[in-house]
Amino acid sequence: MATNPYPRTKRGAERREQILRAAEVMIGTQGFSAASIADITRHAKTALGTFYIYFSSKEDVFRELVLEMGQLTRAMVTEAVADAPNRLEAERAGLKAFLRFVAERPSLYRIVEEARFIDVEAYKAYFTNFAKAYAAQLREAEASGELRPGDAEVRAWALMGIAKTLGERYVLWDETADIDHVVDEAYSMIRDGIAP
């Protein structure tokens, strides 16, 4: 089902956002199956029926969180790489910004990971939309001579895979990891490859 119409009042928008943030915490920590709408509304400090004013179902709010993560990630990475002097430095800046974002919003990232089982279309859309924009940036960098020729789409997916896996291992699984060190190591490999 589709999300209910967006609220017209400031108070309605604030209440909807409150429910979204509660859903992020509850679904992101308990998992989709374990988190109930009652848990979400209790955490949001609102009545159970209020949920249905803004969302049709738990699947509906879940899908919105996946889409939100995609929008936030793209906006955050775009901002992080805006001042990079070249595409390689943009890769470093984007990876660092992404890992820091995952550290700040781990529940939202866990929701995206769970989407591959709960809402496959939202999961595919999250990565496909990101890859499309990423590949376009890589093509531009190749055209300007900042990158050697290659398949921009494959490169985009490979670079996204690096970021995704590093986010799981060094942020979700190990909250004490040195993100700067992880970025330096990954960037070295991205820049120079692994050939001796």
N, C-alpha and C positions, 0 to 999 in steps of 0.2 A: 504494500500500500504506500501511497505517497504521503509525504509530510503534510500535516495540516497547514492551512494558510498562515503566513507569517503574521504575528500580532501587529495590530495597528497602533497600540499605545506603548509608551515608554515602559510602563509597569508590566505590560504583557511581554514585551521583549526581554525585560530583566528577569521575569519569572521563567521564561523559556530558556534563557541562558543559564539560569540557576539549575534547571533540570538537566540540561546538557552537561554542565560541569559535574553534577552528581553522577550522571550516567558514565562519564569518563572515569571517575574514581571507582565506582562500584563494578562496572564491567571490566575495567582495566586491571583491577586487583583480584576480583573473584572469578572472572571469566564470564562469557556470555550466558552459558547455561545456568550457572550458579546464581548470578545476580538477577533478582526479580524486580519488577516494576515497583513493588512495595519497598524494596531496599533503596531503590533510586529516589523515590519520593520522600522516604524517611530521611535519607541523607540530604536531600534538597530542602528539608523542613517545609514540605507542602503536602496538601491532601492528595490521596491516590487519584481521585477523579481529575485533579488538575493536570496530571500527565496527559490525559486524553484530549485535553483542549489543544495541546501543542503537537502531540505525536499520536499516530494511529496504533503503534505497537512498539514492542521492545526492538524488533527488527528495524523499524523505522528510525528510531533514535540511534541505533548502532550504525546504520548506513550513513546517517548524517555525520556521525563522528569520524567515520572513515573518509568521507568527502572533505570534512573540515581539516583533517590531518594533511590531506593532499594539498589543499589550498595554503595552509599555514607553512608547510614545508617548502613549497615552491616560492612563496613570498619571502620567507626567511633566507633561503639560499640565494635568491635573486639579489636581495639586499646585501648579503655577505660578500658576494663576488663583484658587486658593482664597481668597486675601486681597485680591483686586481689589475696589475699592469699588463698581464697576458693570460692566456687560457690555462697554462700550467699552474700559475699562481692562483687562478680562479678555482682550479681543482682542489688545491690545498685549503683555500678559504671555505669553499663549499662543504668539504668533508668535515672540517672542524666545526663549522656552524651546525651541520646536521647532527653530529655526535653530541654537541652541547644541547641541542634542542631535545634530542631523545633523553638526555639526562634530566632536563627540566620537566619533560612531560612523558615519563615512562608509561603511564597508563594508556595514553593516547596511542603510543607506538605499539603497545601490546594488543590494542584493539585492531590495529591494521594487520598485525600478524595473525590474529584469530580470524580475520575476515576471509582468509583463504578457505576456511571451513564453514563459516556462517553465511557469507555473502560473496560468492566467487566473483560475481559481476562487479561489485564495488571494489574488490581486491584488484581485479584486472584493470579496472578504470584508474585506480590510484597509480599503479605502476606504468600503465600505458600512456597516460597523460603526461606523467613526469618524463618518461623516456622520449616522447615526441619532442618536447621542448628542449630537452638535453641534447638530443641528436642534432637539432637545428643549430644550437650553439656550437657544437663540435664541427659541424659543416662550415660554419662561418669562420671558425678558427683555422680550419684546414685551408679554406680559400684565401685567407690572409697570410698563410705561411707559418702560422704559429704551431701547427701540428703536421706531422707527416701524413700523406694520403692513407686512407683506410675507410672501412665501413663504419660510418658514424652511428648507425643504429646498433650494431653489435657492440661497439665501444660504449655507447650510452648504457646499455643493459649490463655490460661487464662492470663498469664503474659503479652503477647502482648496486650491483651485487656485492661489491666490496664494501660499500657504505652500509648496506643492510646487515651484512654478516658482522662487521665490526661493531655496529650498534647493538646487536644481540650479545656478542661475546664480551665486549669491553664496556658496555653501559648497563644493559639489563641484567647480565649475569654477574658482573663485577663492578659494584658501585664505587670501588676505590681505585679503579684503573686510571693511569695517567693519560688522559685524552691527548695531550700535546705529544707525548711519545708515540702513541698509536698513530696519530696523524702524520708525524714525521716519517715513521717507518712505511706507512702505506703510500705516502707521497713520493718517497724515494723510489719505491717499486713502480708507481704510476709513471714517474718522470723518466726513469732509467731502465725499466724492465728488470728481469732477474738474470739476464745473461752476464757471465763474468766479464 
